[in-house]
Amino acid sequence: MELSLVNKRVLITGGSRGIGAATARTFLQEGAKTFVVSRGSNSLYKTKSRLVQEFSESQIEIDECDCTNPDALIELKRRVQDKWGGLDVLVANVGDGTSVDDDLPDSKQWEKTWKNNFDASLYTARIFLPMLKESKGCLLFVSSITAMEAFGAPVDYSTAKTAIAALAKNMARKLAQEVRVNVVAPGNVLFPGSSWDEKIQLDPNKVKKIIKSNVPMNRFGKPEEVADAIVYLCSDRARFITGSVLVVDGGQTVGIF
């Protein structure tokens, strides 16, 4: 399927591993240029090293950026503008599901989770929106199925991810003539270093039972499978889709109403 993404300018936040890194690779496969950022870990540079083995280095840019810091995002915007002169696609993928099981986390924990899972996406969208308006581009937020239903996930994390979906839907209506805005809500995705990877190390049998009892497809999702959905929604093939939340969860939410 031709997605018309050749030479499109794509910025991916939270792109050093997992869904973000897989999304960068999928965009590159379609001929896009990618600017991958993360807070600045060795994973970011390892990801670039892997990508340049497959694709032209001229297609790939990386940088460190704390997306919870508006000043850092403004500086990133300047670098993207200097490098490319504009932006066609923004994938806001920063998030952190680490929290506590409290029925209502205290203010310090709530603020931390909200900052990493909502504010980071809000600030990124706000700062890069003028560039997307100029190109009539696409904005895609990565949320979670915890935004769709109450699965027993941390309350602060679920609430923040729900807020992202609400933000996207409202933006999509107001920006329909200028920028398409969509959300992908992944289910349980497994990759090295993920929270599920850590849980498997601790109790593989317990995790196996959880997946078997909750996911009709009886397996974890792969980052590449979520990336395919993201790239499709950002392509011309999805040009009449805006304000949508695409669930990628192996059927986990199918029977929940």
Secondary structure, 3 states (H helix, E strand, C coil): CCCCCCCCEEEEECCCCHHHHHHHHHHHHCCCEEEEEECCCHHHHHHHHHHHCCCCHHHEEEEECCCCCHHHHHHHHHHHHHHHCCCCEEEECCCCCCCCCCCCCCHHHHHHHHHHHHHHHHHHHHHHHHHHHHHCCEEEEECCHHHCCCCCCCHHHHHHHHHHHHHHHHHHHHCCCCCEEEEEEECCECCCCCHHHHHHHHCHHHHHHHHHHHCCCCCCECHHHHHHHHHHHCCHHHCCCCCCEEEECCCCCCCCC
